[in-house]
């Protein structure tokens, strides 16, 4: 759901509005791998420690040093996922001492949001036009969020003076612009990326290769006929190579004289593996598996017509909303068609072209609370 609109008649310093900002930051930090320890029994917890409690999947802050028993004791913890009725402005939002003054708290939240920015994908860039997802810079994030190019608005007078920017400083007015800018900044942080290279252990499953070749010293038709028969007789074997490949070779040599046809396919099921799972499964996300097409052999040719072009991403598969930390795609390249359609006569020389994919960019689109 959207953040509470900061409009006339709204108490933007109400606990419920403050809670939304705090939770908005916490959830995005968790999505990019912020590690709060998971609560466990028999652990000595000090004041201000943050934990995730798996019983209700919330973040808690320790308010009384203790050694945990076999059951979670809510009297020793403060629920940082709700904070209803709390005076949030007198504290740092996450990971800082409890008693800091309110200006330091706002400054810290603004800084921490900025630190998250490079971990999120710039969703305004069309993925079909790039070879890898474009990550936000501070400048591009501000533009996408509708924030001033100079940064957060700040002021020592009411209303905003129209010329002051930057993180909050001691003595600044806590005006509606503070809340509006933080809401906009968090709202723009919605997608993350997980890159998986085929060389990573368990990066794909059911890898297979199918290849065939035939040459003739007699003439081109003999080579072509022999190759077609060889391809028809070929079967899929195990492969530990690329996610996908479709490649052809057609060769006419004048000295020595021969004709040759070859072809190769590689298929697999790309995956986010258990050895490199999504960082957090607390929030629903949809997932998209984008593959980067590169040339196979010595030249580029999209023999199957499935890519968006050389060195560009193409969408292989989308997954519905879930909290799964691993995903396994359908096959890419599970095609038995002979990828070499070249007909006789051949021109002298070698044609060795094709397309392959060795990298997956997984786009995770998060369903944050706000």
C-alpha angles and dihedrals in degrees: 000000000000124000116264107277113249098225140136112305094020118121096223092184092058116125092245092057092045090049091056092056093048094047091044090059096042094052094049092047090053092048091060095046107275103166118222109172117251113246114254136171122259094030125132107230122195128208115287095016113149121219140171113231111208092202093076100003094240134134117244134189121214112243097174125038110238147136110257121242127213091283131050111259109210091192089070095051139060117219106239092182093068113016090176112182094006127133097240098171093072094063142055111259100233139357097002133103114286100235106054118131120262097256092056089048093056092043090052094050092049091049093048093050089052089051090056094052100086089054093063129080120245097241092191091073115088106240092210090066098055139061093225134013114279113238122214122262119197089257096049092043092053090050094049092046094048092242124145112273088236093059137247117006115243134171143173092212138052124276105032108278093229095230109062122092139168138067118328117279132200109283096024120138115251095226134166090265090069092059094041094053095047091049091051093046094051094043091058091057100082112122131056131187133227116190117204121186119200089239091067112102111262092005091140138009137216094024112186139179130201121185141160139174141178136180134191134197090198108062145315098266090055090052092047094049092047091049093050090052092047092051092049090052095047123102137194117276131184118284134187093186134093124344089242140004138166113179137162134194124196117178133183113181122189096190110061093016115236144123124221138182126190136169138180136190130188122193133181146147110253114215148177096241132216087243090063107022130174107283098243138014099193096103134045116255137173115225132212125192111213119185126202115228117218132169122275118209116357099319143034124257127150094215094176097040094229103119135076092233140288116326092004132116123247127191111247102174143349126213125208123243115295143132093243115140094202131044132188120202130218114258120293113203097015090146124131096192114121103254095205110079096162113138133205136296099057125198115240113273138042130298110195109167142139147116134265142171125218101161133059125200109200114202114205115199108197129213099212121183090249 
